[in-house]
Each structure stands twice: as C-alpha cells, then as structure tokens.
Amino acid sequence: MSKAGALDLASGLGGKIAKDDVLSAVDKYEKYHVCYGGEEEERKANYTDMVNKYYDLVTSFYEYGWGESFHFAPRWKGESLRESIKRHEHFLALQLGLRPGHKVLDVGCGIGGPLREIAQFSFTSVTGLNNNEYQIARGKALNRVAGVDRTCDFVKADFMNMPFPENHFDAVYAIEATCHAPDAVGCYKEIFRVLKPGQCFAAYEWCMTESYDPSNAEHQKIKSDIEIGNGLPDVRVTTQCLDALKKAGFEVLFEKDLAVDSPVPWYLPLDKSHFSLSSFRLTAVGRMITKNMVKALEYVGLAPQGSQRVQAFLEKAAEGLVDGGKKDIFTPMYFFVGRKPLSSSQ
Ligand SMILES: C[S@@+](CC[C@H](N)C(=O)[O-])C[C@H]1O[C@@H](n2cnc3c(N)ncnc32)[C@H](O)[C@@H]1O
C-alpha cells in the first residue's frame, strides 16, 4: 500500500539522505536554479546530483499527495483524478500494442505506479529503470504487495547510459521522466539502441509549447518556477523533442499535445480555486494543512530540518505548473509514438 499518513511523510522525507544532511541538500539543490543564481549549463553538467537530490527530497511528498503514479493526465468530465491517471497509463499500453509476454522497459519509473498498472493491464513483464535508490526500494516493496515482483523488476541506472544489450525490449515507454535528461537526442538514442527493430517507444514529455515566448519575462519566470520545483535542467519546446526523436533514428507514428483536447484541464487538481474531496491533499486547503503539519513535525524533530523548504519549492512548482497550463505555454503530456525501423535503410 502507498504511504499515506503524516508520519510516513515525515519518516520518508529526505529519502537516502541522512536526516542531518537534509537542510544542506536543500541548500545545494536550490543553488542549481535561476532564482538562486544557478545556470542551465551547471544543472546539465550535474544532472545526476541535482535530480537525485530532488527525488530524495520530494518522493515522500509526492506519495502523500499524489499516490503511486507521479504524473498528470488528460481528464473527462465526471472522471476522478485517480481514474484519469490509470486511463492515461492504459492508453499508453494500447498505443504501444502491448501483448502478453512482451518485455517492456519503463524509463524513469518513479516508485513504479505506472509499471504495476501497465503490467497488470497487459500481462507483460516490465523493467523499471531509475537512478534513484530510495524510489527503487519503495518500488520493490510495493511490487511485492501488488504481487508483480516475479514478473517485474527494477534496475538502478542512468537513462543516458543503460546497462542493457541492444535490441532487447519489445516496447519502451517514458512517463514524464525524460524531461530530466540533459540532452534529449542522447537519451532517445539509448532508448533506440535497447529497443528491438520494428518495435515502438512512446512517451509523455514535459514541454514548453509553441506559445512560449523566451523573451517574455513572465514566461521566463513560469519556466524557471517549473524547473526549480521539479528538478529539471531545462524544459524543452515540443518541436525540440520531436526533432530529437527523429535524430535518434525513430520513425514518428503519432505526435500530439494531449492537453489541447482535455475537457478538464490537467492542472485543475493544483489550481487554488478548485476544491475536491477525492484529491483533497492537492487543494489549497489541503496544501495549507500539509504546510502547517510539516512545520509542526519539523519543530518537534519528527521531520528533518529543511522539510518546510522542500514544501516551499513544491509550492512554487504547483504555481508554475498552473500558470504555465493556464497560459497554454506548458504541457506535461506532449505524446508521441516512435518506431525503430526494421533496418537502418528503412
Ligand atoms: C516525475 S517522475 C515520473 C515517475 C514515473 N514515470 C511515474 O509516472 O510515476 C521522474 C522519474 O525519472 C527518474 N529519472 C530522472 N532522471 C533519471 C536518469 N538520468 N536516469 C534514470 N531515471 C531518471 C526519477 O528518478 C523519477 O523516478
């Protein structure tokens, strides 16, 4: 079962970082970012340290507020957030044409929420690739509870350099994860290498849309809030991801920003003007309660020093995401399916 209580939130805070070192890790993490004088090149050069610090610091908050799947979803009217998240995972499995027995790779798998859902939905064996040790430990425990620990596993490695032979997987997917790559072409080339010829890679990418104006100060601030709040070196524009996919060798079968046709905006759960009992912890009231609870837990020593600062940059993330969504300059669901040709001449 996913960690749900306040004490679980406090005990997991900091992930693999020693509790006494959480505050200095927060300091170091913040300094990578623009509002603290950090630069894109430094974030890219140190992406492993930056991204791992980020996920050690936030995983417990994510699990507390969001559940086991750490991603957004397009949503129909009358559908709950949880239902929309599962449907988004099923859609991916269908687009990839997953069949029982397929060997599938989940790139940047978090604690494995999508991996378990997709494995159970499609009777496939899914390997979760992740560079964060704490998340893998959580994922393994949750796989045992879900009964998929014999068919699904985790590998700790960097998706820029994967420890798999070439032509190994029947399908590869990435859900809101490859946005952490310092270089999209390098990352997609690794995916291309490990995928069998004729098979597909599908992803939901975090992107700035074509409405993003890099010379607009308000747009720049939204982009930088999204970066600091989400452990990102640089949010790419949709066209950069599409170009990268082609440069890596893929034939593009489908590409679309799924946010455009979503009847309920993907950012609604984080919008302060919205209230929902089923995703109460994400609402303005729920977040205020979490903020005060973390303050109290930090004060009495149950949560490490620095926990409130983590909550504060996650709040910045939420604001950046909602503003980016409302202005149509950002999407967390630029979707594409790319096929590895049967031969290099195809
Ligand atoms: C927003 S989370 C999404 C997790 C998961 N796909 C989900 O939807 O629940 C991004 C994930 O990418 C992983 N990640 C980031 N950079 C990585 C890298 N260089 N190599 C492997 N995994 C990475 C993070 O550790 C995290 O698990």
The ligand as a Gaussian input file, in Angstrom:
#p B3LYP/6-31G(d) Opt

LIG

0 1
 C        8.194000      12.672000     -12.427000
 S        8.975000      11.165000     -12.050000
 C        7.925000      10.098000     -13.015000
 C        7.958000       8.720000     -12.479000
 C        7.056000       7.704000     -13.187000
 N        7.274000       7.678000     -14.609000
 C        5.617000       7.957000     -12.869000
 O        4.912000       8.461000     -13.747000
 O        5.203000       7.643000     -11.745000
 C       10.526000      11.131000     -12.978000
 C       11.379000       9.898000     -12.734000
 O       12.520000       9.899000     -13.608000
 C       13.642000       9.401000     -12.881000
 N       14.882000       9.893000     -13.503000
 C       15.257000      11.172000     -13.656000
 N       16.467000      11.246000     -14.256000
 C       16.861000       9.964000     -14.484000
 C       18.015000       9.390000     -15.100000
 N       19.020000      10.144000     -15.571000
 N       18.078000       8.048000     -15.206000
 C       17.085000       7.259000     -14.735000
 N       15.951000       7.758000     -14.129000
 C       15.851000       9.099000     -14.013000
 C       13.445000       9.969000     -11.487000
 O       14.248000       9.337000     -10.525000
 C       11.933000       9.749000     -11.325000
 O       11.713000       8.455000     -10.906000

